[in-house]
Amino acid sequence: MIKGWKKDKLGNLLEFVYGKSLPKSKRSDGNIPVYGSNGIVGFHDEAIVNEPGIIVGRKGSAGNIHFSKVPFCPIDTTFYITQQHSKLELDYLYYALNFLDLKRILGDVGVPGLNREMAYLEELFYPLDKAEQRKIANVLSTVQKAIEQQDKLIRTTTELKKALMQKLFTEGTRGEPQRETEIGLVPESWDVVELGNTVDFKTGKLNSNAAVENGTYPFFTCSQETFAINNYAFDQEAILLTGNNARAIYSVKHYKGKFNAYQRTYVITILNDAEYDYTFLKYVLTRQLEYLRTISIGSQTRYLTLGMLTTLQIQKPDIDEQRKIAKSIFVLENKIEILEKKKQTLTILFKTLLHDLMTGQRRVHELEFEKENLLETS
């Protein structure tokens, strides 16, 4: 047992208070958040709880934990806890409940539900010193805010990339007049051609169960995941387009090297590298994904036929314009990839700290990291 820490049942540390009925028909426009088990489900003009509080899903998405720093309305599918209902610091309790993972004890009959009396029996190991509780919460909050910041940057950069692609694929980079085509406005000097006149199509040969652990070569499947395998069928630069998916969710990948592919994945090779650029083609096809979803056929498993792809109309500016456009888009795409990697690193850090700080394996005074480094933008 760690000195200054204690283990106790939740029922001795807090009270789960039932939320109140507040159907949509009885809500008035306002800025008070209304919480259900899934989080904010609307807004109202009058708070049910006039102080910060923790919201715990009771029905539906039971066991989910949310924290409102402002007055709020917890509806009747939730429990809530305010500082007056807790012997622990509220910020600390929020992370402690996340660590306990109350979803483990949900009833499995009908709609999943969290039984309050069962939850009260859960044991929590915690520091008695309120100052240490606050410090632990502060550390975890700092990392959580850094993750949220990365999320915001990813969303913003993704929207910027989308807007840039729209502009470049309709206006180009040279400010020339536009003309209307079968696929919309394009710069006057651009051609519109059929994909089949620009590329060659092959398909993979393997089933998805061909993947192995610790394989040497990437194995591209139609589930948008990349596995590994110990042999390869292709050694080239290619665009890989998933052509078969139960939910019609297709993806486009650009790869150069040795690889293998699922039997319903199209391996696309450009016929003349002097006329068409691989990175540009990847972005052309990425912009067409929504259209490809709409023309795919099949009742249960949706798929694209070779004929659909062969006759697909695509933009064809001169090669210098293609490369300039591709480079501009790649800068933002690379930025998004860096942000996503940083978010992944921070998420792993958060999970590690949550476990170690909540079990006392690491004490908060032993941690050394700079908030400024965590919260810096990339």
Summary of the structure (lengths in Angstrom):
residues: 378
radius of gyration: 27.0
end to end distance: 41.6
largest distance: 76.2
contacts: 1136
relative contact order: 0.11
helix: 39%
strand: 29%
